[in-house]
Amino acid sequence: MTYQNLIIEKEDGIALMYINRPKALNALNADVLKEMAQAIDVLDDDNEVRVLIITGAGEKSFVAGADIVWMYEMDQPGCRKFSAYGEYVFRKLERMEKPVIAAVNGFALGGGCELAMACDIRLASEVALFGQPEVGLGIIPGFGGTQRLPRLIGEGRAKELTYTANNIKADEAYRIGLVNHVYPADQLMEEAKKLAKKIIKQAPLAVAYSKHAITVGMQCDLDTAMAIESDMFGNSCATEDKSEGMGAFIEKRKPSWKNK
Ligand code: DAK
């Protein structure tokens, strides 16, 4: 499959997705979102891929938000459609069986910050900048930012960031729990790949079931969430990899995963 706005690379079980509109600092428009939806489906079905890393092409930006020039022309029905489509694509990412790492290499503003939040794990370069500047444009976050940001960093901090449209640097994003780690810019991708490789060493279905239990469980009351965990635990016990993982421990050898 060929893409106009994405670069997809694959190496050692890792898929790399570069959002590739560097002239507009990788701002998201309908074309980018459509290609992302296609690529997510393809990569989720690809048995060679175990982890997806998303980053921005070029030196400066992860994603500088939704495309403001394009949104400026949009009427109310268009805005609703765009919002629903963006949410659909970001939910697709969350629902991918495979873990998704955001390697935030620069601006992650508006829809860019929301894209990073829809990923499972966020790593940032020291030069990354995060924010939800929408209220300064007369709109509100529309790709899940009003919901995922408070879940990640707490209601008070999310409200302050959203109401003030303040941007925060990577160290502050780390301090408040928006990102897991911060690295020098030239080490970001290497570190993202290292993390991906650690995940790849684990049983693939167990990782997928964990992702489902955490992602879906976080949206439910505790009783419902615990029932989801029990279901996923049961699923993991029905895999050949459960016998392989425990057998390998008992036999003092490394497991050889079957992904079954
Ligand atoms: N959209 C379109 N073009 C953008 C852009 C954006 N978000 N951000 C940057 N660009 C373009 C600039 O216009 C410029 O283009 P040229 O003039 O060269 O043609 C080029 O990228 C380089 O940008 P700058 O010259 O401004 O570069 P600087 O380094 O000086 O500044 C900056 C970088 C990131 C601080 C600045 O570009 C900036 O403030 N950009 C806007 C950031 C922003 O406000 N992002 C949030 C967008 S709002 C919705 C669902 C979701 C959303 C909306 C609606 N539905 C409900 C429908 C999401 C909204 C957003 O994300």
Residues whose N, C-alpha, C, O or C-beta is under 5 A from the ligand:
A	BS01	DAK	K23 A24 L25 A27 A64 G65 A66 D67 I68 V69 C79 R80 F82 S83 F107 L109 G110 G111 P133 E134 I140 G142 F143
